[in-house]
Amino acid sequence: MTVIADAQASPNDRAYALYRSINCYAPGGSNECGGKDVPKNVRKRWFDTLKTAYPGTPWARKLRYYW
C-alpha cells in the first residue's frame, strides 16, 4: 500500500507523498523517479488533493504547479 492511499498515514506524510509524486514529473512531464507512468489527469487530482486537503502543510505551500 502506498502512503497516498493509506488512511492510517499522518496528514503530513500523505502531503509529502503527494508532493514527491507530483515532482517526479517536474518540469518536463516525464517520470524521473522510475516505476509506472501516471496520466496527467491523475497527477492533477494529486495536486488538487494536496492543495485542498492539506493546504497548511509546507508541501502544499511550496508546490505551485503540476506536470
Biopython code that builds the backbone (N, CA, C, O; Angstrom):
import numpy as np
from Bio.PDB.StructureBuilder import StructureBuilder

atoms = [
    (1, "MET", "N", (0.851, -1.182, 0.000)),
    (1, "MET", "CA", (0.000, 0.000, 0.000)),
    (1, "MET", "C", (0.894, 1.242, 0.000)),
    (1, "MET", "O", (1.905, 1.291, 0.701)),
    (2, "THR", "N", (0.518, 2.216, -0.774)),
    (2, "THR", "CA", (1.287, 3.451, -0.810)),
    (2, "THR", "C", (0.816, 4.385, 0.292)),
    (2, "THR", "O", (-0.298, 4.258, 0.800)),
    (3, "VAL", "N", (1.665, 5.309, 0.648)),
    (3, "VAL", "CA", (1.322, 6.295, 1.674)),
    (3, "VAL", "C", (0.127, 7.128, 1.224)),
    (3, "VAL", "O", (-0.730, 7.465, 2.041)),
    (4, "ILE", "N", (0.057, 7.463, -0.052)),
    (4, "ILE", "CA", (-1.052, 8.280, -0.561)),
    (4, "ILE", "C", (-2.390, 7.598, -0.288)),
    (4, "ILE", "O", (-3.361, 8.272, 0.054)),
    (5, "ALA", "N", (-2.457, 6.292, -0.432)),
    (5, "ALA", "CA", (-3.706, 5.551, -0.256)),
    (5, "ALA", "C", (-3.926, 5.069, 1.173)),
    (5, "ALA", "O", (-4.987, 4.521, 1.472)),
    (6, "ASP", "N", (-2.971, 5.254, 2.051)),
    (6, "ASP", "CA", (-3.043, 4.743, 3.419)),
    (6, "ASP", "C", (-3.784, 5.718, 4.327)),
    (6, "ASP", "O", (-3.255, 6.774, 4.673)),
    (7, "ALA", "N", (-4.999, 5.368, 4.709)),
    (7, "ALA", "CA", (-5.803, 6.231, 5.586)),
    (7, "ALA", "C", (-5.185, 6.362, 6.974)),
    (7, "ALA", "O", (-5.515, 7.293, 7.708)),
    (8, "GLN", "N", (-4.298, 5.450, 7.341)),
    (8, "GLN", "CA", (-3.642, 5.494, 8.649)),
    (8, "GLN", "C", (-2.413, 6.406, 8.665)),
    (8, "GLN", "O", (-1.902, 6.736, 9.735)),
    (9, "ALA", "N", (-1.945, 6.808, 7.503)),
    (9, "ALA", "CA", (-0.759, 7.679, 7.420)),
    (9, "ALA", "C", (-1.101, 9.065, 7.959)),
    (9, "ALA", "O", (-2.239, 9.521, 7.858)),
    (10, "SER", "N", (-0.115, 9.714, 8.524)),
    (10, "SER", "CA", (-0.341, 11.061, 9.054)),
    (10, "SER", "C", (-0.602, 12.035, 7.905)),
    (10, "SER", "O", (-0.145, 11.808, 6.785)),
    (11, "PRO", "N", (-1.331, 13.114, 8.175)),
    (11, "PRO", "CA", (-1.576, 14.108, 7.126)),
    (11, "PRO", "C", (-0.288, 14.649, 6.512)),
    (11, "PRO", "O", (-0.220, 14.860, 5.301)),
    (12, "ASN", "N", (0.727, 14.873, 7.333)),
    (12, "ASN", "CA", (1.990, 15.387, 6.796)),
    (12, "ASN", "C", (2.653, 14.367, 5.879)),
    (12, "ASN", "O", (3.203, 14.726, 4.838)),
    (13, "ASP", "N", (2.601, 13.095, 6.264)),
    (13, "ASP", "CA", (3.184, 12.046, 5.419)),
    (13, "ASP", "C", (2.443, 11.928, 4.086)),
    (13, "ASP", "O", (3.066, 11.777, 3.035)),
    (14, "ARG", "N", (1.126, 11.998, 4.135)),
    (14, "ARG", "CA", (0.350, 11.921, 2.894)),
    (14, "ARG", "C", (0.630, 13.132, 2.010)),
    (14, "ARG", "O", (0.775, 12.997, 0.795)),
    (15, "ALA", "N", (0.705, 14.312, 2.619)),
    (15, "ALA", "CA", (1.000, 15.528, 1.847)),
    (15, "ALA", "C", (2.377, 15.424, 1.201)),
    (15, "ALA", "O", (2.541, 15.781, 0.035)),
    (16, "TYR", "N", (3.365, 14.941, 1.945)),
    (16, "TYR", "CA", (4.712, 14.799, 1.393)),
    (16, "TYR", "C", (4.728, 13.781, 0.248)),
    (16, "TYR", "O", (5.393, 13.994, -0.765)),
    (17, "ALA", "N", (4.001, 12.684, 0.410)),
    (17, "ALA", "CA", (3.945, 11.664, -0.643)),
    (17, "ALA", "C", (3.326, 12.234, -1.922)),
    (17, "ALA", "O", (3.805, 11.951, -3.021)),
    (18, "LEU", "N", (2.280, 13.024, -1.786)),
    (18, "LEU", "CA", (1.678, 13.670, -2.955)),
    (18, "LEU", "C", (2.667, 14.628, -3.606)),
    (18, "LEU", "O", (2.833, 14.631, -4.825)),
    (19, "TYR", "N", (3.314, 15.432, -2.791)),
    (19, "TYR", "CA", (4.309, 16.400, -3.275)),
    (19, "TYR", "C", (5.416, 15.700, -4.063)),
    (19, "TYR", "O", (5.753, 16.110, -5.174)),
    (20, "ARG", "N", (5.976, 14.639, -3.477)),
    (20, "ARG", "CA", (7.069, 13.914, -4.139)),
    (20, "ARG", "C", (6.586, 13.239, -5.421)),
    (20, "ARG", "O", (7.294, 13.226, -6.427)),
    (21, "SER", "N", (5.391, 12.685, -5.379)),
    (21, "SER", "CA", (4.853, 12.007, -6.562)),
    (21, "SER", "C", (4.660, 12.979, -7.714)),
    (21, "SER", "O", (4.971, 12.652, -8.859)),
    (22, "ILE", "N", (4.159, 14.151, -7.427)),
    (22, "ILE", "CA", (3.971, 15.172, -8.460)),
    (22, "ILE", "C", (5.318, 15.633, -8.991)),
    (22, "ILE", "O", (5.485, 15.811, -10.198)),
    (23, "ASN", "N", (6.277, 15.825, -8.100)),
    (23, "ASN", "CA", (7.590, 16.319, -8.514)),
    (23, "ASN", "C", (8.393, 15.312, -9.324)),
    (23, "ASN", "O", (9.386, 15.684, -9.949)),
    (24, "CYS", "N", (7.992, 14.059, -9.327)),
    (24, "CYS", "CA", (8.661, 13.079, -10.195)),
    (24, "CYS", "C", (8.540, 13.475, -11.662)),
    (24, "CYS", "O", (9.343, 13.052, -12.493)),
    (25, "TYR", "N", (7.544, 14.279, -11.972)),
    (25, "TYR", "CA", (7.269, 14.662, -13.359)),
    (25, "TYR", "C", (7.744, 16.070, -13.697)),
    (25, "TYR", "O", (7.525, 16.550, -14.809)),
    (26, "ALA", "N", (8.386, 16.726, -12.749)),
    (26, "ALA", "CA", (8.845, 18.107, -12.974)),
    (26, "ALA", "C", (10.155, 18.112, -13.742)),
    (26, "ALA", "O", (10.943, 17.177, -13.600)),
    (27, "PRO", "N", (10.408, 19.104, -14.531)),
    (27, "PRO", "CA", (9.473, 20.073, -15.086)),
    (27, "PRO", "C", (8.926, 19.652, -16.445)),
    (27, "PRO", "O", (8.043, 20.322, -16.981)),
    (28, "GLY", "N", (9.424, 18.568, -17.010)),
    (28, "GLY", "CA", (9.064, 18.254, -18.396)),
    (28, "GLY", "C", (7.882, 17.328, -18.587)),
    (28, "GLY", "O", (7.465, 17.096, -19.722)),
    (29, "GLY", "N", (7.326, 16.787, -17.504)),
    (29, "GLY", "CA", (6.187, 15.892, -17.625)),
    (29, "GLY", "C", (6.558, 14.429, -17.790)),
    (29, "GLY", "O", (5.678, 13.580, -17.932)),
    (30, "SER", "N", (7.865, 14.118, -17.774)),
    (30, "SER", "CA", (8.320, 12.732, -17.877)),
    (30, "SER", "C", (8.667, 12.214, -16.492)),
    (30, "SER", "O", (9.201, 12.955, -15.667)),
    (31, "ASN", "N", (8.369, 10.957, -16.233)),
    (31, "ASN", "CA", (8.632, 10.350, -14.933)),
    (31, "ASN", "C", (10.132, 10.201, -14.728)),
    (31, "ASN", "O", (10.792, 9.450, -15.448)),
    (32, "GLU", "N", (10.662, 10.910, -13.756)),
    (32, "GLU", "CA", (12.090, 10.855, -13.437)),
    (32, "GLU", "C", (12.376, 9.971, -12.222)),
    (32, "GLU", "O", (13.529, 9.852, -11.806)),
    (33, "CYS", "N", (11.342, 9.352, -11.651)),
    (33, "CYS", "CA", (11.515, 8.556, -10.436)),
    (33, "CYS", "C", (11.461, 7.058, -10.691)),
    (33, "CYS", "O", (11.632, 6.268, -9.763)),
    (34, "GLY", "N", (11.229, 6.660, -11.922)),
    (34, "GLY", "CA", (11.096, 5.244, -12.222)),
    (34, "GLY", "C", (9.682, 4.767, -11.926)),
    (34, "GLY", "O", (8.837, 5.547, -11.486)),
    (35, "GLY", "N", (9.432, 3.522, -12.162)),
    (35, "GLY", "CA", (8.096, 2.986, -11.934)),
    (35, "GLY", "C", (7.163, 3.296, -13.086)),
    (35, "GLY", "O", (7.589, 3.737, -14.154)),
    (36, "LYS", "N", (5.887, 3.059, -12.851)),
    (36, "LYS", "CA", (4.874, 3.265, -13.888)),
    (36, "LYS", "C", (4.631, 4.746, -14.130)),
    (36, "LYS", "O", (4.689, 5.562, -13.209)),
    (37, "ASP", "N", (4.358, 5.076, -15.386)),
    (37, "ASP", "CA", (3.925, 6.437, -15.699)),
    (37, "ASP", "C", (2.488, 6.614, -15.229)),
    (37, "ASP", "O", (1.687, 5.679, -15.257)),
    (38, "VAL", "N", (2.183, 7.817, -14.802)),
    (38, "VAL", "CA", (0.843, 8.147, -14.315)),
    (38, "VAL", "C", (0.266, 9.208, -15.243)),
    (38, "VAL", "O", (0.942, 10.194, -15.536)),
    (39, "PRO", "N", (-0.962, 9.031, -15.709)),
    (39, "PRO", "CA", (-1.564, 10.018, -16.608)),
    (39, "PRO", "C", (-1.655, 11.403, -15.958)),
    (39, "PRO", "O", (-1.750, 11.532, -14.737)),
    (40, "LYS", "N", (-1.624, 12.416, -16.797)),
    (40, "LYS", "CA", (-1.639, 13.797, -16.310)),
    (40, "LYS", "C", (-2.899, 14.109, -15.504)),
    (40, "LYS", "O", (-2.831, 14.880, -14.547)),
    (41, "ASN", "N", (-4.041, 13.533, -15.863)),
    (41, "ASN", "CA", (-5.261, 13.806, -15.099)),
    (41, "ASN", "C", (-5.177, 13.258, -13.675)),
    (41, "ASN", "O", (-5.776, 13.830, -12.764)),
    (42, "VAL", "N", (-4.451, 12.168, -13.466)),
    (42, "VAL", "CA", (-4.240, 11.634, -12.121)),
    (42, "VAL", "C", (-3.308, 12.557, -11.345)),
    (42, "VAL", "O", (-3.535, 12.823, -10.165)),
    (43, "ARG", "N", (-2.273, 13.040, -11.999)),
    (43, "ARG", "CA", (-1.351, 13.978, -11.334)),
    (43, "ARG", "C", (-2.074, 15.267, -10.961)),
    (43, "ARG", "O", (-1.791, 15.858, -9.919)),
    (44, "LYS", "N", (-2.999, 15.702, -11.800)),
    (44, "LYS", "CA", (-3.816, 16.882, -11.487)),
    (44, "LYS", "C", (-4.670, 16.613, -10.243)),
    (44, "LYS", "O", (-4.809, 17.484, -9.385)),
    (45, "ARG", "N", (-5.233, 15.425, -10.150)),
    (45, "ARG", "CA", (-6.027, 15.053, -8.973)),
    (45, "ARG", "C", (-5.156, 15.043, -7.717)),
    (45, "ARG", "O", (-5.595, 15.494, -6.659)),
    (46, "TRP", "N", (-3.921, 14.532, -7.825)),
    (46, "TRP", "CA", (-2.996, 14.578, -6.690)),
    (46, "TRP", "C", (-2.754, 16.018, -6.263)),
    (46, "TRP", "O", (-2.797, 16.338, -5.076)),
    (47, "PHE", "N", (-2.501, 16.881, -7.235)),
    (47, "PHE", "CA", (-2.243, 18.296, -6.968)),
    (47, "PHE", "C", (-3.446, 18.923, -6.267)),
    (47, "PHE", "O", (-3.288, 19.616, -5.262)),
    (48, "ASP", "N", (-4.636, 18.684, -6.792)),
    (48, "ASP", "CA", (-5.846, 19.245, -6.185)),
    (48, "ASP", "C", (-6.052, 18.723, -4.767)),
    (48, "ASP", "O", (-6.449, 19.478, -3.879)),
    (49, "THR", "N", (-5.787, 17.443, -4.552)),
    (49, "THR", "CA", (-5.909, 16.865, -3.212)),
    (49, "THR", "C", (-4.919, 17.514, -2.260)),
    (49, "THR", "O", (-5.277, 17.865, -1.136)),
    (50, "LEU", "N", (-3.688, 17.675, -2.695)),
    (50, "LEU", "CA", (-2.670, 18.314, -1.866)),
    (50, "LEU", "C", (-3.099, 19.721, -1.473)),
    (50, "LEU", "O", (-2.986, 20.108, -0.309)),
    (51, "LYS", "N", (-3.586, 20.477, -2.432)),
    (51, "LYS", "CA", (-3.959, 21.874, -2.187)),
    (51, "LYS", "C", (-5.230, 22.022, -1.352)),
    (51, "LYS", "O", (-5.355, 22.986, -0.596)),
    (52, "THR", "N", (-6.169, 21.094, -1.472)),
    (52, "THR", "CA", (-7.434, 21.239, -0.746)),
    (52, "THR", "C", (-7.460, 20.489, 0.582)),
    (52, "THR", "O", (-8.019, 20.991, 1.558)),
    (53, "ALA", "N", (-6.869, 19.303, 0.639)),
    (53, "ALA", "CA", (-6.912, 18.502, 1.864)),
    (53, "ALA", "C", (-5.790, 18.841, 2.838)),
    (53, "ALA", "O", (-5.928, 18.626, 4.042)),
    (54, "TYR", "N", (-4.678, 19.372, 2.325)),
    (54, "TYR", "CA", (-3.507, 19.642, 3.166)),
    (54, "TYR", "C", (-2.943, 21.038, 2.919)),
    (54, "TYR", "O", (-1.730, 21.180, 2.766)),
    (55, "PRO", "N", (-3.778, 22.066, 2.876)),
    (55, "PRO", "CA", (-3.308, 23.402, 2.476)),
    (55, "PRO", "C", (-2.297, 24.030, 3.425)),
    (55, "PRO", "O", (-1.511, 24.880, 3.008)),
    (56, "GLY", "N", (-2.303, 23.632, 4.682)),
    (56, "GLY", "CA", (-1.396, 24.234, 5.651)),
    (56, "GLY", "C", (-0.025, 23.593, 5.721)),
    (56, "GLY", "O", (0.841, 24.065, 6.457)),
    (57, "THR", "N", (0.186, 22.526, 4.970)),
    (57, "THR", "CA", (1.481, 21.845, 5.029)),
    (57, "THR", "C", (2.516, 22.608, 4.205)),
    (57, "THR", "O", (2.173, 23.309, 3.253)),
    (58, "PRO", "N", (3.774, 22.463, 4.580)),
    (58, "PRO", "CA", (4.815, 23.116, 3.774)),
    (58, "PRO", "C", (4.825, 22.599, 2.340)),
    (58, "PRO", "O", (5.199, 23.325, 1.419)),
    (59, "TRP", "N", (4.416, 21.348, 2.148)),
    (59, "TRP", "CA", (4.433, 20.743, 0.813)),
    (59, "TRP", "C", (3.383, 21.384, -0.085)),
    (59, "TRP", "O", (3.648, 21.624, -1.263)),
    (60, "ALA", "N", (2.210, 21.664, 0.443)),
    (60, "ALA", "CA", (1.162, 22.325, -0.349)),
    (60, "ALA", "C", (1.539, 23.770, -0.637)),
    (60, "ALA", "O", (1.292, 24.276, -1.732)),
    (61, "ARG", "N", (2.138, 24.431, 0.344)),
    (61, "ARG", "CA", (2.532, 25.829, 0.137)),
    (61, "ARG", "C", (3.663, 25.946, -0.879)),
    (61, "ARG", "O", (3.714, 26.908, -1.645)),
    (62, "LYS", "N", (4.561, 24.978, -0.888)),
    (62, "LYS", "CA", (5.735, 25.041, -1.762)),
    (62, "LYS", "C", (5.405, 24.717, -3.224)),
    (62, "LYS", "O", (5.981, 25.316, -4.133)),
    (63, "LEU", "N", (4.494, 23.786, -3.452)),
    (63, "LEU", "CA", (4.206, 23.325, -4.812)),
    (63, "LEU", "C", (3.233, 24.272, -5.511)),
    (63, "LEU", "O", (2.130, 24.515, -5.022)),
    (64, "ARG", "N", (3.646, 24.794, -6.643)),
    (64, "ARG", "CA", (2.814, 25.747, -7.381)),
    (64, "ARG", "C", (2.246, 25.171, -8.676)),
    (64, "ARG", "O", (1.268, 25.697, -9.207)),
    (65, "TYR", "N", (2.841, 24.111, -9.183)),
    (65, "TYR", "CA", (2.441, 23.562, -10.482)),
    (65, "TYR", "C", (2.379, 22.045, -10.411)),
    (65, "TYR", "O", (2.945, 21.431, -9.506)),
    (66, "TYR", "N", (1.699, 21.458, -11.357)),
    (66, "TYR", "CA", (1.786, 20.013, -11.563)),
    (66, "TYR", "C", (2.208, 19.796, -13.009)),
    (66, "TYR", "O", (1.986, 20.651, -13.867)),
    (67, "TRP", "N", (2.811, 18.662, -13.267)),
    (67, "TRP", "CA", (3.321, 18.368, -14.606)),
    (67, "TRP", "C", (2.747, 17.069, -15.092)),
    (67, "TRP", "O", (3.051, 16.637, -16.204)),
]
sb = StructureBuilder()
sb.init_structure("model")
sb.init_model(0)
sb.init_chain("A")
sb.init_seg("    ")
for serial, (resi, resn, name, xyz) in enumerate(atoms, 1):
    if name == "N":
        sb.init_residue(resn, " ", resi, " ")
    sb.init_atom(name, np.array(xyz, "f"), 0.0, 1.0, " ", f" {name:<3s}", serial, name[0])
structure = sb.get_structure()
